[in-house]
């Protein structure tokens, strides 16, 4: 936990964006063309590798930090068969960025949740530091591009469960100072089936001021709608597909997909058999549906590897992303829409969150509100 203590004392204000390194704008240099090892006669797969070399995958949810916690030793740069995710497979699948899930084992709440989230953040930093040739921490869009230009996979900490914050905004600011960039608004009294309470709305406003994105996968419809109304920054659904195709509770009905798209949010379709179906074609069906209903700027990808979920055939680990993109190309997706799906939409949301935070910090001091003040 020494790293965490050092981070906590590194800046003058826990919630300030100035605590983090300011990325230097860099021209995007496309990586060298990937040489596919698959059948050279499979033209869509060859095209998929070429498209992904220019527009890599920004994966909305990876559970590697939790999976590694159970291993006595690992080497992700050499390759690690005990997990789904390692650097060779990330490179083979053209993954450029990962949101690393900090979700906590249930049941956990109160001080236990805070401590568990701190340990997860510490583990993420430890893992990245131990694999400098393959991974690099990133906290915003610019740093993700810098990591990619240097041949590294950008690791953005989050999403974490709202239980890690509890009902204290000071804890939210401290977690942000340590790198947290996405918070899932479920499992707490102020964000439930009835929607956000007044304190919940204050949490969202403080997240906007900090640049922490709201993840609404698994949240109730009223919480999603109220968050869309309150938040000045786009929101994410990091693990949600189309309920019209598969009636999973975390999948979104069409009316919410329409509202999410209208608000500039992002639905990141998970590659899990339970939510999307058992084949790569089923996943592509969900991507087609979300793109049609929410719009091409509101659809993304969420591998959900190393989360304990079963994955569709042909999509067993991150190296398989070209197979999914090849299926989309066969269906008539053009390169521009694939580029939005894999990389562009996540970049847009990250940039919007940073812009919103800079604007909010000129108008708003860190909130001192408590749940007793607002919810009584």
Phi, psi and omega in degrees: 000000181299321180300322180293319180296320178299317181295322182296331183258011186280334185240172181273337179222127185300325186268358187283139176290339180292348179293336186261155179301140178275118183293143176270126181301133181225142176291134181287118178257112181301138178293166178299147181304139179279137179261100184294144178264359182280181180303118182295343178280351178276085187299317177300323179291321176297316177297322180299316178299319180294317179296316182290334175297327178270331184227081186292171182277130166257105189273126189281349180197121175225133184260025187299322183299321178290321180294322182291336180298343181262359183256136179286335182201147178200157176221099184284336179282324176286324184127140186222107185286345183283350180229169179281334192246127169210173186296315178303318180287327175298318180291321179296327179270003180059046176272125181257339182206149179227134162271118182267115183296136175246025181297144191259149175297142181261151354274141175210135179206178177057218181300328178298321180294318179298312180298320179294321178295320178297319178295321178296317177298319179296320180294318178303313181294322179296316180297314181296317180297329181280351182228062188290339180280344182243331188235151175211134176293142176218146183238357179202181185296317181298318180291329175294319177294318178300318179298316179298317180297334178269007179078020179250158172269124180285134178245116178252122183289125179131162007278152171246155178287148182296341177300335178294333179271328184065233178234036181233115181292334176297325177292320176303314180295321179294318178295322176297317180298331179274357173121352183298132182236351179218135180232129179272122187269068175216163172078018179226162185293333185269001177216091184226200182298331180279355181105190178283137168281180178298322176294322177300320176297322178293324175300315180297318179297321179290325174299317176302318182294328182274330188096024176266124182280145176271128173256126186244016174295128181086353179282155176293158182301320181291324175296318179298313182296317182291324177295319176301324181287323186274321189287135174270348178254155176298157178247162178245151160239097193284347182212061182224133175246202186263119180292336178296335179261331181209117189280060175271141184299334179276349177281155186259134172290163186299323182296322177287327175297321178297314181295320179297315179296319180297330181270002180078017179282180186224122176261114184258108188285124183280146177267064179236140180298326183293320185267329185243338179123172190273357184230164177297329178293325177296317178298316179298325176300316179295318179297318175302315184293313181296320179298320181291318186276313183269336180109154183295341179272004184234027179231137180216188185239143178221102185296325184054029177288148181063027174255001183090002181274150172277143185248156179298160175303142179073002180230045188282344179202174186296344178291349187269359181305322179301330178295321179291316180295323176300320177296320178293320178297322177298331181274000176099006174298136175268170185299325181297317180289323176296320180298321175295314182301313189277320190226315190296319183292321177294318177301317179300314182294318179297318179294320179296321179297318179293319178296316179299318181296316180298318180293318183293326182290341175281343184247343195221129174277162175306134185288138175252009182295148175240164180294331177292323180297317192260326183252351175061000000 
